Amino acid sequence: MTSEKNMSLYGHIGELRKRIMWAILAFFVFLIAGFFLAKPVIVYLQSDPIAKNIQMNAFHLTDPLNVYMTFAFFIGLVLSAPVVLYQLWAFISPGLYENERKVTLMYIPIAFMLFLTGLAFSYFILFPFVVSFMGNVAVALSVEGEYGIQEYFSFLFNITLPFGLLFQFPVLIMFLTRLGIVTPDLLKSIRKVAYFGILVVAGLITPPELLSHLMVTFPLILLYEISIIISKAAYKKRMKAEVEALVKEREAQTEAIYHD
């Protein structure tokens, strides 16, 4: 019995190692693609109306290279994300019911699209407002802005990346609900705490101005409420799957007794 358990443990470790290696390989392949895509992406962002009035400078010799490498890394990370998520799914899928495997596999494209949606929302809606607000403050204080290219793009990443991750929340809740870790009742019971957390997060990633704070807070609250609805649907499906599995198990036991 101990030998079987050890074999099972070694098997899981070997499977995990294999999935991690495939994920790393995928990242490096897409990282190479990122080296080719980084320049056109940077040029596009520099020519975008958001940045047209901002004169970017390199205050350090390595600033352009740092920006280029950051974009290459980020592009490789984003493009390899579906492969990494699939490897994660492939590792945990043996512990799921058959219908749960099919449903959870659909989470991968949904999660990827939500990440892109979060990036788009923050870049096209929130980021221009924040840049405009900062510019107005500089004008009001009679400050002549001179910005470094690394400073500008670091600020851009600090605004957009959190939203790409925060927009994953509904998928994460759906996944945790199907695993039985989260329930709709739990999400409802901690709603006030969650709202407070959202207010704190919104305050950390926005300038000290009410309108921009609300522009972040309301979408995040909406995401949380959508997550509760999604959790209800996922919870019902999970209960149904457990009942069906229990019925099949009893039928198999009855058939085995009958044959005996």
N, C-alpha and C positions, 0 to 999 in steps of 0.2 A: 504493500500500500504506500509506504514511504517512497519507494522507488518510483511509483507511478506519479506521485505528487512532484518529486524532483524533476522527472521527465517533463511534466506539464509546466513547471516553473521555467526550466531551461528552454522549453519550446516557446513560451511567451517572451522570454528575453531575446531569443533568436529572431522571433517575428518582429519585435520592437526595433531591434538593431537593423533589420532589413528595411523596415518602413522609414527609419531615420535616414539611412543611407540614400534611399530613393528621393527623399525630400531634399537632402543636401545636394544631390546631383542635379535635381531640377532647378534649385536655386542658382547653382553655378552656371548652368546652361542659359538661364534667363538673365543672369548677371552679364554674360557676354553680350546678349542682345541689348541690355541696358547701356553698355558702352557705346553702341551705335545709335541708340535712340535718345541719349541724354542731351546731345547738342541741339537737335531740332526742338526738343521740348523746352529747353532753357531759352532758346531764341524766341519761341512762340510766347512764352510767359513774359519775356522782356518787352516784346512788341505789343502785348495786350494793353487795351485802354487803361486798365488798372495801374499799370506801371509806366505809362507813357510820359508822365510828368515827373518821374523820379529818375534823377541822374545817379546811376550806380557806379561805384568806384571800388577799386581793389586796394584796401589799406595795408594788406600784407601780400608778399610775393606768392604765397601758397593759396590765397583766397579763391582764384578761379579754378584751380585744381581741386580744392576741397568741395566746391559747389558741384563741379562735374562728377566727382566720385560719389557724392551724396545722392545725386539724381540717378546715377547708374545703379547704385545699391537699392534705392527705393523702387525703381522700375523693375529690377530683378525680383525684389521682394513681392511686389504686387502681382506680377505675371506668374510667379511660381506659387502664389497662394492657393489657387484651386488644386494644384497637384499635392501640396502639403496637406490641405484639408482632406483630400481623397485618401492619402496615406493614413491619416488619423482615423478616418471612417473605416478603412480596411482593417485597422488594428482592433477596433472595438466592436466591429459588426458581428463577429462570431458570438458575442454575448447578447445579441438582440434577437427578437422574434423576426420571422421571415418578413412580415409586412412592415415591421419597424425598420428593417434594413433598406427597403425600397423608399420609405418615407424619408429617413435620415440622409440617404444619398442625394435627395433633392435639396437638402440644406446647402450643399456646396455652391451651386450656381446662385441660389438665393442670397447666401452670405456674401458672395463676390459682388453681386449687383447692389446689395445694400451698402457695401463698403464704397463702391464707386458713387452711389447716390449721396452718401455722407460727404465725400470729397467734393462733389459737384455743388452741394448745398453750401458748404463752407466757403468754397472758392468764388462762386458766382453771386452769392447773396450776402454772406456774412463778411468775407474778407474785404470787398470793396467798401462796405460801410465802415469797417474798422480803419482802413487806410485813409478814407475821407475824413473820419473823425480826428485821427492823428494829425492830418494835414491842417485841418481847421484850428487845432490847438496850437500848432507851430506858427500859423499865420497870426493868431490872436496874441501870441507872445513875441511876435516879430523875430522869429527864429528862422534862419536860413538853413534848410535841410541839406545835408550832404551825407548820403547813405552808402554803406559798403554793400557789395553784391552778396557777400556771405550773410550779412546781417538781415538783408531783405528776405532772402530765401529761407533763412532759419526762422524768421518770423512767420513766413508763409507756411512752413511745415508745422510750426507750433499751433497754428490756427486750424489747418485742414486735417492733419492726421488724427487728432482726438475725435473729430466728428466721424471720420471713416470707421474708427473703432467703436464709437458709441452707437452707431447705426447697426452694429452687429447684435445689439441687445435683444431684439425680438427673436432672432435665430437662436441665440444662446439660451433664452428662456424656453423656447420650444424644445430644444435638445435636452435640457435638464429636466423638463417635465416628462418627456418620453422615457428618461432614465429613472424617474421616480424621485429625483432629488428635490424638485420644486413642485409646488401645487398652486392652483389659482387662489385658494384661501390664504396661503402664506403671502402671496404677492399683495393681496388686499389688506392683510393685517399689518404689513410694513409700509403701506402707502405713504403715510405721513413722514416716516423716516426717509423713504426714497425721495419724496419731494424736497425734503431739506437737503439731501445729498445732491440733488439736481441743482438746487440754488447755489450750493457751494461750488460745484463743478463749473456752472455758468459764470460765477464770479471770478474763477481762476483763469478762464480762457477768454474773457472779454475785457475790454477797457472799462474803467470806472464810469460808466454812462448807462442810464436806465434803459434806453431803447435797445441798445445792442445786447444788454443783459436779457431783456425780454425776448429778443429774437433768437436767443439760444435756449432760454428756459422753456418756452412754450413747445417747440418741437421735441425737446427731450421728455417733457411731461406727456405729450401725445404718444411718443414712442413707448413710454411705460404703460400707458393705458392700452395701447395696441398689444403690448406683450401680455397683458392680463387676458385679453380676448383670445389671443393665440394659445396661451397656456390652457384655457378652458377647453378649447378644441383638442389640443394635444392630450390633455388628461382624459377626456372621454375616449379617445382612440386607444390610449394605453389601457384603460380599464376594459375596453372591449377586447383588445388583444389578449389580455390576461385571462379573461373569461373563456375565450375561444381555446386558448392553450390548455386551460384546466379541463375543459370538456374533452378535448382530444386525448389528454393524458388519462382521464377516467375511462374513455372508450377503449384506449389501448390496454389498460389494466383489466377491464372487463373481458376483452377479447382474449387476453393471455390466460385469464382464469378459466374461460370457457374451453380453450384448447387443452389446458391441463386436465 
